[in-house]
Amino acid sequence: MRIVLHEGVKGLGNRGDLVEVSDGYARNFLIPKGLAQMANAGVEAQAESMRKAWSHKNAKDREAAEEVAKVLVTAAVSIPVRAGAEGKLFGSVTAGDVADAIKEQTGVEIDRKMVDLDDSIRTLGTHSVTVQPHTDVQFPVSIEVVST
């Protein structure tokens, strides 16, 4: 069955894409959830305009993410925390803490979901954290965890 996606579906396509899927997947999941619509001539024309709008928005978002990267790659962000004598923290530094510190010190607002921490930071020192504000833009940010 040919369908037009109303939302991006992971592994299938982006908004406005015209895709071929099994009848059951379309009827039982995509169409009832409002993620897709059966394709016909009018819907295909509408899909083309959705694709153009999506690609234009995606290009703008990518440019904005690249500007954020230029600012944050050179910035050194410091996070003051309480720590014990051996440099171990009372608690940990999370992605939310990193996002808040970046906003306070650089003025760039990023969502905590954009910060990629393998595990919470639990020691003093300099740590490299990956930030991904766009699917195509990913860069490291230097975080210095200091004792208060």
Buried (B, 14 or more C-beta within 10 A) or exposed (E): BEBBBBEEBEEBBBBBBBBEBEEEBBBEEBBEEEBBBEBEEEBEEBBEEBBEEBEEEBEEBBEEBBEBBEEBEEBEBEBEBEBEEEEEBEEBBBBEBBBBBBEEEBEBEBEBEBBEBEEEBBEBEEBEBEBBBBEEBBBBBBBBBEEE
